[in-house]
Amino acid sequence: GYCFEHNLLLHDVLVTLGFDVGLLAARVTWNRPAGAVTARDHLLLRVELGGDTHVVDCGFGGLTLTGVLRLVPGEAQDTPHERFRFLQHDATFELQAELPGPDGPDRSSWRSLYRFDRQPQHRIDAEMASWYTATHPDSPFVSNLLVARPEPDRRLALRNGVRTVHHRDGSTEQHRLADVAAIEASLERDFLLDLSGVAGLRAALARFV
């Protein structure tokens, strides 16, 4: 699944547990040119707790939050993996992650993930954005294999047959999987997916070899 599925499910769980939760929509800025205007095609959660507003997001792929963030501009906040911070531009918030640079973990920099405001979203808003994301030919989710999962000491990612491991010390390993069988093995071993009974899977994965 992706943000609309994961965060809507988490929203319903938190509401059932008695939390004050709302839906927010973001414009993704990750790996986009500075100043690019993107669609509101990412869903995240606002959670009120202890008099403070928090951001919860379990659906942002390779940089999915592994902790809860207070919506406080300018404050670097630790999670079990990266540090994050919010910048504020008038009524808009920008989420950034501190990531190691190409010269190693000691040369880290802040990278922008997405921008959002506090305008409440409704399920019909999420339904329309999800439909676009899942069906539009320009959507990266339509023409790419994108899988990610965090582990306590690393993050795992698979994109179009290229498997990447990002370690918490800042080092990265990457290699291309040789064939469909290797991709299937990684999906089952690394990402804990049950592939049994998925019709047409091997033909679909063959595009990424």
CORKA-V440438 format. One record per helix or strand. SS is the DSSP state (H for helix, E for strand). FROM is the first residue (numbers start at 1). LEN is the number of residues. If there is no record, write none. Layout:
SS & FROM & LEN
SS & FROM & LEN
This chain:
H & 3 & 14
E & 20 & 9
E & 42 & 8
E & 52 & 5
H & 61 & 3
E & 69 & 2
E & 73 & 1
E & 77 & 2
E & 83 & 7
E & 92 & 10
E & 104 & 13
E & 121 & 1
H & 123 & 13
H & 140 & 4
E & 146 & 6
E & 154 & 6
E & 162 & 6
E & 172 & 5
H & 180 & 10
H & 201 & 8
